[in-house]
Amino acid sequence: MNGVIAPTPYFTVALVAPGVLAVFGLAFLWAWSIERKRNYLRLLAGACFCFGIGAVSQAMMLPRDIGHNALFSGAFHTLAVLLVSEGVLRRSGRKLGLAVDIAVFLAVIALLWWFFYVSRSVVVRVYVQNFSYGAVLLATAIMLRPLAKGRYVDRALFWFLLFFAVLFFPRTLLTMGLQDLISVQEFASTRFWQVLQLSLAIFGSGLGFTILAAALTDVMDDLRRERDTDPLTGVLNRRGFEDRAAAALRRGAAGAGTGTERGTGTGAQAALVACDLDHFKSINDTYGHPAGDEVLRRFGALLRETARAGDIIGRTGGEEFLVLLPGTTRAGAFEFAERVRQRLETLAIPALGPGKTVTGSFGLTERQGSESLQAMIERADRRLYAAKTGGRNRTVAVELSSLMRA
């Protein structure tokens, strides 16, 4: 990335990096064809192809004029870096923005023009491109630092991007002693050029592989989320709930919760709430299934609004829901269930007409020792049944046998 060509016998070396990245460009386009809503994949594909165009223009001396070649290849290399930055940022919902991209691009091209046509210096052009690209990628890594605490693939992406960005700076030390070089042949035989090509091929490929792995992980997570989500209510379906709740219990439940713990529970505790909408069949019979669907949607939304970020909610039957509350005692679960029940009583549902409301029954339990999710579900279901047979629109937190003994 220095504005000069690498002629034979360095022609093959100069084409290694663009050849490898062209493969990644095609892979990004393939991934985008699977999940077209992920437009950042097109940006990353464009970055690979732009770098390839810039590198090939240097190797094949197109255009022939050295100055024009420096600007042409520099423009495509700069575009490649900006597209990589925007691509990985937009994957995480961030961006540098078009104004910043244009400013960086124009600044780099202007400096390359100045230090070729006004004050010719190969070394300064090397500094301009390497420092500019390193700064852009370093700023990108800093903006993505939350990834360092995310999934393994996100951590790998952050650290690889950071290392790739920082590498642009010390690599310029290899330009020491190049001040008097003026020919293409001399520059192409330097250690800087050879290290540059090798490092771009190795670390560029590593970064491309990491980004591709992250993108494919995103696609798989989306497919898994669609598989495990109830499309009507937006909460988990039975399979999704059982998988995630069981995993949370295996972790000791503490890791699943991100909010303030309810009651006086510790991280080793968890509670389960079973919910059932009262007289739901009569709602469908009286008002129609569209009205019943609206009731389910609004109840699902109510559960999501009341729950913490780490609580796990699932629709496990027609009008039946389960909520796992990590790090929560029975008292905390009772407080949660009552809050939901009371809000449901006053929830306006236009599909049922003015003044019509819905009630729900709730049964809950606290985890005992290291018991399984299924054992908790069975006990919560018994208490839910007790709430329904006891008059509905209530929460039961203990076995009826316990009340009778009391």
HELIX and SHEET records of a PDB file:
HELIX    1   1 PHE A   11  ILE A   34  1                                  24    
HELIX    2   2 TYR A   40  ALA A   59  1                                  20    
HELIX    3   3 ILE A   66  ARG A   91  1                                  26    
HELIX    4   4 LEU A   98  TRP A  113  1                                  16    
HELIX    5   5 TRP A  114  VAL A  118  3                                   5    
HELIX    6   6 VAL A  122  MET A  143  1                                  22    
HELIX    7   7 ARG A  145  LYS A  149  5                                   5    
HELIX    8   8 TYR A  152  LEU A  167  1                                  16    
HELIX    9   9 PRO A  170  THR A  175  5                                   6    
HELIX   10  10 VAL A  184  ALA A  188  1                                   5    
HELIX   11  11 ARG A  191  ASP A  228  1                                  38    
HELIX   12  12 ARG A  238  ARG A  250  1                                  13    
HELIX   13  13 ALA A  254  ALA A  256  5                                   3    
HELIX   14  14 PHE A  280  TYR A  287  1                                   8    
HELIX   15  15 HIS A  289  THR A  306  1                                  18    
HELIX   16  16 ARG A  330  GLU A  345  1                                  16    
HELIX   17  17 PRO A  350  LEU A  352  5                                   3    
HELIX   18  18 LEU A  373  THR A  389  1                                  17    
HELIX   19  19 LEU A  400  ARG A  405  1                                   6    
SHEET    1   A 5 ILE A 312  ARG A 315  0                                        
SHEET    2   A 5 GLU A 320  PRO A 326 -1                                        
SHEET    3   A 5 ALA A 270  LEU A 277 -1                                        
SHEET    4   A 5 GLY A 360  GLU A 366 -1                                        
SHEET    5   A 5 THR A 395  VAL A 396  1                                        
END                                                                             
